[in-house]
Amino acid sequence: MNDVQLLYIPVPDVRAGKKLAQSALAAKLAACANLFPPGLSLYEWKGELCEASEQVLLLKTLPGKADDLEAMVLAEHPYDCPCVLRLPPAQANEAFFQWLSGEVGGGERPHLGMGDI
């Protein structure tokens, strides 16, 4: 099976998202990160209705790396109570799965150009 684990993580800004993504990539806990443009988040915090501009960081990894990746994100995230949602494992196409496995799984890394993924 070509299961890929996705983690959805709101962050306060591009800088915080890039820092988390770079840490995850450097530790080989994620193979790829996407940082989506700012959006408006509405939530209640300590009894107050709040609004904040946030970005969404999406990290892609193998299910077996998700616990360690989540622990790293929770340790480095700038929020007191960060949201880290693990989406249900998704099936990836074979070429992408092989590349991702090589990046985080320690196996062979096939040479894939961006046009190949």
Stockholm file with secondary structure:
# STOCKHOLM 1.0

chainA/1-117         MNDVQLLYIPVPDVRAGKKLAQSALAAKLAACANLFPPGLSLYEWKGELCEASEQVLLLKTLPGKADDLEAMVLAEHPYDCPCVLRLPPAQANEAFFQWLSGEVGGGERPHLGMGDI
#=GR chainA/1-117 SS CCEEEEEEEEESSHHHHHHHHHHHHHTTSCSEEEEEEEEEEEEEETTEEEEEEEEEEEEEECGGGHHHHHHHHHHHCSSSSCCCEEEEEEECCHHHHHHHHHHHSSSCCCCCCGGGC
#=GC SS_cons         CCEEEEEEEEESSHHHHHHHHHHHHHTTSCSEEEEEEEEEEEEEETTEEEEEEEEEEEEEECGGGHHHHHHHHHHHCSSSSCCCEEEEEEECCHHHHHHHHHHHSSSCCCCCCGGGC
//
